[in-house]
Amino acid sequence: MAEPNVESKVPNGGWGWMCVVGCFTMHFLLGGLSRSFGIIYRWLQLRFDKSAAITAWIGGTGFAIRMGFSPLGTGLSTRYGTKPVVIVGGFLMGIGVILCAIAPSVEFMFFSYCLVTGIGGTLIYAPAVVIMSKYFSTRRSIANGISSCGSGFGVFVLPLLMEFLHEEYGYFGAVLILGGIELNNVCCGMLYRPLEQPVEAQTKREEKYIDYRMLKEFTFIYYALSLAFFTSSYQPAQMLLPSMAIDKGFSKHEGAMLLSVVGIADMVSRFLTGFIYDSRLLKNYKPQLFVIAMILSSVSQYVWGLSHNYPCLIAMSVVHGLFNGSVVSQRSVIAAELLGIERLSNSFGLSMAFQGTALMIGPLCAGYLRDVTSSYVFSFIFTGSCCLFAAFIFTVGHIIDKYLRRRKAIEIATVTVEETKL
């Protein structure tokens, strides 16, 4: 847990609420676009006629770079401040999407979408989440829940907007407009004011640029591994969802609607989860709630793959949005709970690097299964299984971790008693 002298000086609001506004908008722009890649995935297949594996890998690699280089983003923000780092990231994000509009090949998309927007997202996401979390202690879950609602709102709005833009202006016009929208990440960066001294100074003294010693800690390892498997499940599942619906005989608008329903449920979940996690009744059961949400998210992915009934697909989109949103919105809260707020920059950044590595594999495997079976059924069985395994890792790891901590506490108490006797 965090040191008392750090937590006691956290303002629990003030300008922190403006950081929440910036973080909400960032989630809308960044999370909404990346989680709506299923629409772009279909555009690229029609435009370049490439395999599902290669096309899905574009979305996965872009997300992987954003996640994998998160320690760089948090490290740069620790050294130079969150505001300038996020502003630079916002420019890169917008330029990268605009370059996608003139992409002559899939190979160019790996440069424009994966590399440029990936690095831009790295400089935007983790620093924003960390600076916002540092403004809160007792209300941290609520602040994270409210801000991360932006991602669900983005998934609700952007798929339908993207389909409209594509019908009106074609691929070039639609992607060009999306690039302009993404440039608004620069405005988000303007809102991230650093904490007043001595809180910021105290926190910076306790953090290194990038502290890799955390990789030796069991608590961090099981936390990061579980999130890696979880991320490798829900990202490709949402990416392939619209195309899966079309494969089952539904229209492209019905496919986009499934993503929008996920977004609505996700937004509601992220807002309510913050209050649930901070409630007096359940605040001591955050890890257990985290695992339950993972399990129910995996169930929705299994049913997505197996069902051909549209109302059932809609229902599972609601289930997925509710419980997937719960996990994603509280990742940083769980990190602070397990590893301490004073090490949040390192723990959150390094855990996202684990998730980035997993995202190099998950979408590629899911797309490959579609190519070899000519069906998305096994793709969704694969993603659901990854999600279920994530819950298993976190559960077993948390039980072992509690046992190790209890044993260490007993050993310390025993040594103290013996020293007192002497």
HELIX and SHEET records of a PDB file:
HELIX    1   1 PRO A    4  GLU A    7  1                                   4    
HELIX    2   2 GLY A   16  MET A   26  1                                  11    
HELIX    3   3 HIS A   27  GLY A   31  3                                   5    
HELIX    4   4 GLY A   32  ARG A   35  1                                   4    
HELIX    5   5 PHE A   37  PHE A   48  1                                  12    
HELIX    6   6 ALA A   52  GLY A   68  1                                  17    
HELIX    7   7 SER A   70  TYR A   80  1                                  11    
HELIX    8   8 THR A   82  CYS A  100  1                                  19    
HELIX    9   9 VAL A  106  MET A  109  1                                   4    
HELIX   10  10 PHE A  110  VAL A  116  3                                   7    
HELIX   11  11 THR A  117  LYS A  134  1                                  18    
HELIX   12  12 ARG A  140  GLU A  182  1                                  43    
HELIX   13  13 ASN A  185  MET A  190  1                                   6    
HELIX   14  14 VAL A  199  GLU A  206  1                                   8    
HELIX   15  15 TYR A  212  LYS A  216  5                                   5    
HELIX   16  16 PHE A  218  ASP A  247  1                                  30    
HELIX   17  17 LYS A  252  ASP A  278  1                                  27    
HELIX   18  18 LYS A  283  TYR A  285  5                                   3    
HELIX   19  19 LYS A  286  LEU A  306  1                                  21    
HELIX   20  20 TYR A  310  SER A  329  1                                  20    
HELIX   21  21 ARG A  331  LEU A  339  1                                   9    
HELIX   22  22 ILE A  341  ARG A  343  5                                   3    
HELIX   23  23 LEU A  344  LEU A  359  1                                  16    
HELIX   24  24 GLY A  362  THR A  373  1                                  12    
HELIX   25  25 VAL A  377  LYS A  421  1                                  45    
END                                                                             
